[in-house]
């Protein structure tokens, strides 16, 4: 849970959690930390007694910034239903800003998509919003996140290329750390997201401009 004075530093991350998206999620989290912010995500804690949607709503209310990647709204399998969790949580965030307490009007959100105008086919109500595309390219994802923070008055950040270089250096260190922890061949794929965030803060402090 964020303390009241942490609101300005917290970034809620709304994205898929499937194996296909996981490499992008790792990059996204790393970029947020490198820009000097604290990522908040539904998987940051596990409590079987906690209702998931209440946890998500709580994190949204505790975070000034939110990043919503709606690029995986298509079905995972042929003839399956599309996934609505991401746009649903985006709607909660927008409603929180527009109808919550006074300080929540300061909230800012970034909407990410795979292709620039694809979202208009499924969520036409946000056609007027400024949406950034990443084309499933992790470097483009870093660029979008870094640019968005700068556009919201966060200056003095390293370039997206320098952040990307720092990420690759971190992954090499993470593999060594995973091997030290007992993961075979330095395979860090089973490290929980909460622990992954901790390891970033320990092994790779924010990159300076």
C-alpha positions, 0 to 999 in steps of 0.5 A: 500500500502506498503512503499518502506522500507516495502518490506522486511516485506511483505508477499503476501498470495495467497489462496482460500477464500471459507468457507471450507478453512477459518479456514486454512487461519486464521491459515496461517495469524496468523503464518505469523504475529507471525513470525514477518511479515506483511500479504498482501492479496487481501481482505485487502481492498475493492474498487469497482473502483479498478480492482482486478488483478491490486490490486493483481499485486501491492501487489505482487510487494510490497512483498518480500515473497509470500505464495501460497496455491494451495491445493484447485485447484479442483472443488467446486462441482461435474462436475464443473470446477477447480479453476485457480486463485491460480496457475495464481497468482503464475505465476504472482509472478514468472514472477515478480521475473524473469522479474521485476526490480532488487530488485524483484529478491530477492523475495522468495515464498512458494508453499503449497499443500495438498499432496506432489506430487499431483500438478504434475498432473495439473501443471507439469511445477513447478515439480522442485520447492520445495513444502511443503504439509500440509495435511489439518492439521493446525499444519502442515501448521504452521510448513511449514510456520515457517520452510520456514522462517527459511530456508530463514534466518529468525532465532530466531523464536518460534517453530511451537508448541509454535506458535500453542499454541499461536494461540489457546490462541488468538482464545479464546481472539478473541471470548471474543473480538467479544462478546464485539464488539456485535457479538452474543456468541463471533462468530468471523466468520463475522469479515473481514480479514483486521480487523482480522489481526488488532486484531491479532496485538493488542491481540497477539504480536509475540511469542518469541523463 
